[in-house]
Amino acid sequence: MKIAALILALTVPSIAMADMVDLKWTDGAFSHKATLAPKKFLEVCGKLKKDQGVAWRFSGSGATDFNIHYHVGKDVVYPENRKAVAKADGTLVPALDQDFCWMWSNRSDAAVEVDVQLRQAAGK
């Protein structure tokens, strides 16, 4: 019984901790894999410069609500906003220097695996 409790204690936090990730480029690329617990989210955020293009794609083991957003005061601006998608791709070319966030929300009752790939691309 104690072993089962220990195993549960070691595995559950790793699922629940998939919340906020800093966007850190390695040779112009960023990748991240996470398990989103039911009703939890994953957010990858980082500073981008105007016209600094980012080619992005992700795939998941189930559908999530996905968006790319940034904040202007109390307002939130969504260059991309999709509901119930298991995969998507595109290119973001910021119109201003800003902190941008890629966000996945797991609205289901089951954990969802998400694999994120970002690559710096040519801007305008």
C-alpha positions in Angstrom: 0.0 0.0 0.0 2.8 2.4 0.9 4.6 1.7 -2.4 1.4 2.5 -4.4 1.0 5.8 -2.5 4.6 6.7 -3.2 4.3 6.0 -6.9 1.1 8.1 -7.0 2.8 10.9 -5.2 5.7 10.9 -7.6 3.7 10.8 -10.8 0.7 13.1 -10.1 2.8 16.3 -9.4 4.6 15.9 -12.8 1.2 16.0 -14.5 -0.2 18.9 -12.4 2.9 21.1 -12.8 2.5 21.5 -16.6 1.5 25.2 -16.3 3.9 27.9 -17.2 7.0 27.5 -19.4 9.5 30.3 -20.4 10.2 30.4 -24.1 14.0 29.9 -24.5 15.5 29.5 -28.0 18.2 27.0 -28.7 19.6 27.6 -32.2 16.4 29.3 -33.2 14.2 26.5 -32.1 12.1 25.6 -29.0 10.4 22.3 -28.3 8.4 21.1 -25.3 6.4 18.0 -24.4 3.9 18.1 -21.5 1.0 16.2 -20.0 -2.0 18.4 -19.2 -4.0 17.0 -16.3 -7.8 17.3 -16.7 -9.0 21.0 -16.4 -5.4 22.3 -16.4 -3.4 24.4 -19.0 0.0 24.8 -20.5 1.3 28.2 -21.3 4.6 28.9 -23.2 5.6 32.6 -23.1 8.4 34.8 -24.3 9.4 38.2 -25.6 9.3 38.6 -29.4 10.4 41.6 -31.5 8.3 43.2 -34.2 8.4 41.2 -37.4 10.3 38.3 -35.7 8.4 35.4 -37.3 7.7 32.2 -35.4 6.6 29.0 -37.3 4.7 27.0 -34.7 3.0 23.6 -34.6 1.7 21.2 -32.0 0.1 17.8 -31.8 -1.8 16.3 -28.9 -3.2 13.0 -27.8 -6.6 14.7 -27.5 -8.4 18.0 -28.2 -7.5 21.1 -26.3 -8.5 24.8 -26.6 -5.5 26.6 -28.1 -4.6 30.3 -28.5 -1.7 32.6 -29.0 -2.2 35.8 -27.0 -0.6 38.9 -25.5 -1.7 41.5 -23.0 -2.3 45.2 -23.5 -3.1 46.6 -20.1 -6.1 44.7 -18.9 -7.0 43.6 -22.4 -6.0 40.3 -24.0 -5.4 40.2 -27.8 -5.6 36.8 -29.6 -3.7 36.6 -33.0 -4.8 32.9 -32.9 -7.7 31.2 -31.1 -9.0 27.7 -31.8 -11.4 25.5 -29.9 -11.2 21.7 -29.5 -8.2 20.9 -31.7 -5.7 18.1 -31.4 -3.1 19.6 -33.8 -2.5 22.8 -35.6 0.3 24.9 -37.2 0.9 28.3 -38.5 3.2 31.3 -38.4 3.1 34.3 -36.1 4.6 37.6 -37.2 4.3 40.1 -34.4 3.2 43.6 -35.4 4.9 45.0 -32.2 7.6 44.1 -29.6 5.6 42.1 -27.0 5.5 39.1 -24.7 3.5 36.4 -26.6 2.0 33.2 -25.1 1.0 30.0 -26.7 -1.6 28.4 -24.5 -3.4 25.0 -24.4 -6.4 24.3 -22.1 -7.5 20.8 -21.4 -11.2 20.9 -20.9 -11.6 17.1 -20.8 -11.7 14.7 -17.9 -8.6 12.8 -19.1 -4.9 13.8 -19.3 -3.7 15.0 -22.7 -0.2 14.8 -24.1 1.0 17.9 -26.0 4.1 18.2 -28.2 5.0 21.8 -29.1 7.5 22.9 -31.8 8.4 26.5 -32.4 11.1 27.8 -34.9 12.2 31.3 -35.6 11.3 32.2 -39.1 11.7 35.1 -41.5 9.4 37.9 -40.7 7.7 40.2 -43.3 
